[in-house]
């Protein structure tokens, strides 16, 4: 899809704020007809601009009271296997392949410190880890915005 125009931006912002918004609401926000809104959303999905629709779940409400960011330095021959291991661990919310001294940064949740300690023990064979416990989120995860 070419350059995203004002109406498309309005749709993207509205969907990021509430992915369950009705087509009617989205059409009003964008200033489009219902069929035009539906078509535009389909085109943005087909172009890869919209990758999915998600619920924002509060881990702490499910008993996962610890959130941590873990950095690991792993040797290249083990990276692929390490990523496979992380994919299989439900505690891992996100994993980023990064530049610099670390190979990956990933976010995990745990029920308590013992649970986190067990998780870390299970991956220490892949490299040196550095763990930061998240105390609070000063800027919660947010959608892509125009700038």
HELIX and SHEET records of a PDB file:
HELIX    1   1 UNK A    6  UNK A   17  1                                  12    
HELIX    2   2 UNK A   23  UNK A   30  1                                   8    
HELIX    3   3 UNK A   34  UNK A   46  1                                  13    
HELIX    4   4 UNK A   59  UNK A   62  5                                   4    
HELIX    5   5 UNK A   76  UNK A   87  1                                  12    
HELIX    6   6 UNK A  113  UNK A  123  1                                  11    
HELIX    7   7 UNK A  124  UNK A  126  5                                   3    
SHEET    1   A 4 UNK A  92  UNK A  97  0                                        
SHEET    2   A 4 UNK A 104  UNK A 110 -1                                        
SHEET    3   A 4 UNK A  66  UNK A  73 -1                                        
SHEET    4   A 4 UNK A 128  UNK A 133 -1                                        
END                                                                             
